[in-house]
Amino acid sequence: MAGHSKWANIKHRKAAVDKKRGKMWSKCSRAIIVAARAGGGDPSFNLALRYAIDEAKTANMPKDTIEKAVKKGSGAAGGEHYEHIRYEGYGPGGVAILADCLTDNVNRTAPEIRSLFDKYNGNLGKPGSVAFGFEQKGIIVIEASRISEDKLMEVALEAGAEDVGESDGAWEVTSSASDFLAVKEAIVAAGVEPDSAEITMVPQTLVRCDETLSAKVLRIIDALEDNDDVQKVYHNADIPEQVLAKLS
C-alpha cells in the first residue's frame, strides 16, 4: 500500500501479512519464478530477481522455499507462463488505484479485477488513466531511534538519495528507482538494516480521507490484495494514522 505515512502503512501491512502468510508466500514465489525465468537464477546479475527475493525475505519466507522458487524459475523451459498486467481505476471518493498482477490467465484475472472494483464502489479505467499520477521511486523506511538524522543524511545522500524526511517516528529515504539499490546497500553498510525497502509507485497528489471514506478505501484495497493474481496495490489515499493504528 502507498499512502501518506509509510511507517503507519508498514505496521498495518506487517499485521496483514501475518494473517495472510501462506497467500503472501505464494505471491512471492510467483514473482521469484518469473524474475528467474526472465533473467536467470543469479541475483547478482538479475536485479528483478534480487528485488523479488528481498520482498520474500521481508515476508519472512523460508530460505529453502526461496531457493526452490529460484530453481523452478531458472530450470528447464516449460511450466506456468505468467504475464505482468497493470489494472488502473478509481475507488470510493475518487481515490486512484493501481493493481499490478502476475497472471497465467488474463481471461480469468481481468473480470475478477473488474468485479472487485464494481463490488467496492470503484470504477476500472483504461491503461494510463491513473498511472500518470504516480512516480516510480525507491523508498527506504527506518525507525528514527535506530540512526541519527545527520548520519542517515550523510550516508544516504552520498549514495544518491534524493531526500530524507521524518514521518510518524521514522526516517523515510527517497531515491530514484535506478539509485535505490546503491542507497540501500550504503545504509546497510553503515550498520542499519531498513525496516522496509522497496521500489514503489508514489502518488504525486493525495486524496484526503476521513474515517468513513478510509474504511471504504481499505476494503477495496484489501479485496484486491487478497486476489491471488494481484502482487502490489498502490493508491493515493491520505488515510489517517489513527485509522491504520486500529487495524495493526
ABEGO torsion letter per residue (X at the ends): XBBABAAAAAAAAAAAAAAAAAAAAAAAAAAAAAAAAAAEABAAABAAAAAAAAAAAAAGBBAAAAAAAAAAAABBBEEBBBBBBBBBBBBBGGBBBBBBBBBABAAAAAAAAAAAAAAAGBBBBBBGAAAAABBBBBBBBBBAAABBAAAAAAAAAAAGBABBBBBGGBBBBBBBAAAAAAAAAAAAAAGBBBABBBBBBBBABBBBBBAAAAAAAAAAAAAAAABAABABBBBABBBBAAAAAAAX
